[in-house]
Amino acid sequence: MLRLTEIKLPLGHAPDALRAAIAKRLRVPQDAILSQTVIRCGHDARKKPAITLIYTLDIAVKDEAAVLARAMGGKNIRVAPDTEYKFVAHAPAGWTERPLVIGAGPCGLFAGLILAQMGFRPIILDRGKVVRERTQDTWGLWRRSVLNPESNVQFGEGGAGTFSDGKLYSQIKDPRFLGRKVLTEFVKAGAPEEILTAAKPHIGTFRLVKMVESLRATIESLGGEYRFQHRVTDLEIEMDGDGTRHMRGVKLASGETIAAKRVVLAVGHSARDTFHMLLERGVAIEAKPFSIGFRIEHPQSLIDRARFGSSNKELGAADYKLVHHAANGRDVYSFCMCPGGTVVAAASEPGRVVTNGMSQYSRNERNANAGIVVGITPADYPGSPLAGIDFQRHWEERAFVAGGENYKAPAQRVGDFLAGRASASLGEVVPSYRPGVTPTDLSSCLPDYAVAAIREALSAFGKQIKGFDMDDAVLTGVETRTSSPIRIQRGADFQSVNTRGLFPAGEGAGFAGGILSAGVDGIKVAEAVARDMLAAGKRKADAA
């Protein structure tokens, strides 16, 4: 099998054009091509209106060795890699130890799935509710301004990724094609097969809900166990004679203790009380950079025209990715762009306002939205390893006050924001945030350096996308949960550097950013847990 890349054809090409292009690239007659499988299909819209599709394919061809020899030195033809997932271990017959997984977001979900598929029957704990009950609680904030601190956009089955665009692409290095395993399992759980080939695959919230339920059923069928509304409040840590700390279990809010020698910590980026508990228990934690900013909304038609020249049914709603290096040294960039989506309330604590973006699979809402965020570092919030949490909370509280102290979000027209004046009303772009917005001056909701950098960036972005800085575009504040403000330090064996048996994982631990990378990290951590359990079992058997 050969892997071909950079096969380019015009949008709307004839069905037989792809086979002809393959034959031309390989310099063989078309009847020499035995099979062709599209691995990825992206597009290049830089030369509008001539939009180009770009294919990566796996090809079976007659006399493959000769074809490959002719292509020696060509960077776009090579032997196709083996992308099939290989399990690193399987539980021996009669295995009794059951690892714990804390958190049922993408990372915990895949850690639990891989452990279950290897036969280790994990127990998965989540502080929130099953996904459909959680959805009802989330709508309680969006429709009635009622926040449930234990069941919301951040907490519950599926994690924060459930209420998002369902983006399934990442820039992580993935030499083992673990991302392919994530996508394959999603397809088995009900995702459209196109996510296996799309350059920027996405699913959308409604489909994610059903997939999360399907994956839960798979884990349970393999002997795994879910326990919802089980919030972990403490760790049971034992110290041996040489001073090494070992996990022995966890304590729950109910008072129950669950014994466990190996615990996957996949709690997500908003488990602030858990982070405080970990620091108190001496688990090694460090502050890390993250970003803060606003959500911006435009008519989706404006973005479509800028990217495609017009709306394009075949390509769907257009997206964008923008970066600006501001004069004050700050980097400003678009984050979690949601074509044809909505801005959603994402608070998890009373008295605070947080925004995020969400799309359904169809991406057919009238507005496009994205975070416009500014990079910050621990130098901006010196102090303890958890100082970034205090920093986030401060600006979330300012946004709550500016919005009217009723979970409405503060909002401002871009024209007013650039002019430095408060908005008294909004214009052509109707904000999608629920439970609603309050026109105001957003400059009080972020640090001065962030406000200055965003003002400069919006003008620069307007030169890249015509109309991006249109007066009636809407900014809504604040976006503070772009990534975890901490990193739980771990070693090459994926265990905490100072607590054996504790496996920090995913976005909350500072090792992922988004659904796909979190799922990949969950797989890696599950493999590490399995190896560690089997190695310990072998040592015990050898000692006996």
Secondary structure as UniProt FT lines:
FT   STRAND          2..10
FT   TURN            11..12
FT   TURN            15..16
FT   HELIX           17..26
FT   HELIX           30..32
FT   STRAND          33..44
FT   TURN            46..49
FT   STRAND          52..61
FT   TURN            62..63
FT   HELIX           64..70
FT   TURN            71..73
FT   TURN            75..76
FT   STRAND          77..79
FT   TURN            93..94
FT   STRAND          100..102
FT   HELIX           106..117
FT   TURN            118..119
FT   STRAND          123..126
FT   HELIX           131..144
FT   TURN            149..150
FT   TURN            157..158
FT   HELIX           160..163
FT   TURN            175..176
FT   HELIX           178..188
FT   TURN            189..190
FT   HELIX           193..196
FT   HELIX           205..221
FT   TURN            222..223
FT   STRAND          225..228
FT   STRAND          232..239
FT   TURN            241..242
FT   STRAND          245..252
FT   TURN            253..254
FT   STRAND          257..259
FT   STRAND          263..265
FT   TURN            269..270
FT   HELIX           272..280
FT   TURN            281..282
FT   STRAND          285..287
FT   STRAND          290..299
FT   HELIX           300..308
FT   TURN            313..315
FT   STRAND          323..325
FT   TURN            327..328
FT   STRAND          331..338
FT   TURN            339..340
FT   STRAND          342..345
FT   TURN            350..351
FT   STRAND          355..358
FT   TURN            361..362
FT   STRAND          367..376
FT   HELIX           378..380
FT   TURN            385..386
FT   HELIX           387..402
FT   TURN            403..404
FT   STRAND          409..413
FT   HELIX           414..419
FT   STRAND          437..439
FT   HELIX           442..445
FT   HELIX           448..464
FT   TURN            466..469
FT   TURN            471..472
FT   STRAND          474..479
FT   STRAND          486..488
FT   TURN            492..493
FT   STRAND          502..504
FT   TURN            506..510
FT   HELIX           515..543
//
